[in-house]
Amino acid sequence: MEWPLQDAKNQFSRVVQKARTEGPQIVTLRGERAAVVLSAADYDTLRAGRPSLVDDLLSGPAWDADLAEAVERRASAPSRDVAL
């Protein structure tokens, strides 16, 4: 079901209840789709099996020995002259 934004604001509890019982509810702004209200169950289904940002970052490619050595070398050397 589509809800103009003002109606969705005025009847938010009804929008949420319909999302829980009937499925996603579309909110429009000036006649254009602007948002979708989902039940928690629908949201969980969408997210199931998808890695989080942390999972994505931690599962990146392994560093080879040359890259790790270059990073270590760079971290211990100043990037500019710091003499006063």
C-alpha positions, -999 to +999 in steps of 0.1 A: +000+000+000+012+035-007+009+063+019+015+100+012+040+113+037+016+134+057-008+104+061+020+081+071+031+106+097-004+110+111-011+073+111+023+058+118+011+031+141-013+019+114+015+020+088+037-002+111+008-026+119+001-030+082+038-036+075+037-064+101+005-080+087+004-071+050+040-065+040+061-035+030+043-001+030+055+025+006+057+062+017+055+088-011+067+124-012+050+146-038+038+114-056+073+099-058+084+068-038+105+080-009+107+053+017+095+018+025+084+007+060+092-030+066+084-053+095+113-064+116+109-100+102+110-087+066+141-067+074+158-097+091+151-118+060+167-092+038+198-090+060+201-128+065+233-142+051+247-108+042+280-098+058+283-067+079+307-039+071+330-053+098+328-088+082+337-073+048+367-054+061+380-083+081+377-107+052+398-086+028+427-101+010+456-113+030+487-092+029+517-109+013+551-106+030+564-078+007+534-056+014+535-062+051+573-054+051+567-022+032+540-010+056+562-018+086+592+000+070+570+031+062+555+033+097+589+036+114+604+062+091+592+098+093+575+111+062+593+145+063+622+161+080+613+170+116+646+187+125+641+220+144 
